[in-house]
Amino acid sequence: MTPKILTFAGSLRKDSLNKKLAAAAAQGALEAGAEVTLIDLADYPLPMYDGDIEASDGIPDNAMKLKTLMKSHHGFLIATPEYNSSISAVLKNTIDWASRKADGESPLECFVGKVIGLMAASPGGLGGLRGMFHVRDIFLNINSIVLPGHYALSSAHDAFDDAGNIIDEVHRDKVNSIASRVVEVARKLHS
């Protein structure tokens, strides 16, 4: 069985450090034997979650596209920025819209039982660690399987070469370790 892993960053910035980290994790998951889908949340613009919008217009098309992607994968590798010591608005909004129950779905269908690997990149000394804990709590509360290991890449503005590759072998190995653990656990759970 080949696990399917969805990989993305909780950032919209074109040159986001977390997008680079997500791409590195995607490569690690490929090398571990997974089928990987790397997406950019900027390609799925969504309004801020508002129950009135949902009541009048339903779940937005891009939220439905994200839900379909999420449901078709066994696990997620997420690189999350830290905004003011917490989760980014775009990542929280994506989770909020995707959590909405569409016709014919069970509650939280695209999150329940998904294997989650978390990482963060930041120019700061903590590497986005504080925000990652909030993301972990959210996924645990929506019945995902969040792996206990995570990785916070500090001084991330100096961590990548011009092609977006992680320069330092130690950092690269840590990201690959998270990616391979997500693949391994997803394979065991879904075989």
Secondary structure, DSSP 8 states (H G I E B T S, - for coil): ---EEEEEES---TT-HHHHHHHHHHHHHHHTT-EEEE--GGGS------HHHHHHH-S-HHHHHHHHHHHT-SEEEEE---BTTB--HHHHHHHHHHTS--TT--TTTTTTT-EEEEEEE-SSTTTTHHHHHHHHHHHHHTT-EEEEEEEEETTGGGSB-TTS-B--HHHHHHHHHHHHHHHHHHHHHH-
